[in-house]
Amino acid sequence: MLDGSVKVVNPLGLHARAAAQLVKLAGRYRSLITLRREDSAAFANAKSILSVLALAAPIGTVLLIEVEGSDEQEAYDAVMSLFADGFGEI
């Protein structure tokens, strides 16, 4: 299992378009990808759009990322890169 934390840096936060990008990306991997809000008990399966949107993560939110599975390194790197790039919005 790999884990780390990311900060939501895009101005609109983890809104519908950004969440859809994340879900599409996560769907390419077999690994389980879980997001958890650092400041609450909220968590989400990154392959579920409703679950990701329920995090209600505005700009500045710190999310803990956990990836577990046969392709975890590739999945982890891809998710971290998507967040670092601000979902193409910055």
Secondary structure, DSSP 8 states (H G I E B T S, - for coil): -EEEEEE--STT-S-HHHHHHHHHHHTT-SSEEEEEETTSS-EEETT-HHHHHTT---TT-EEEEEEESTTHHHHHHHHHHHHHTGGGT-
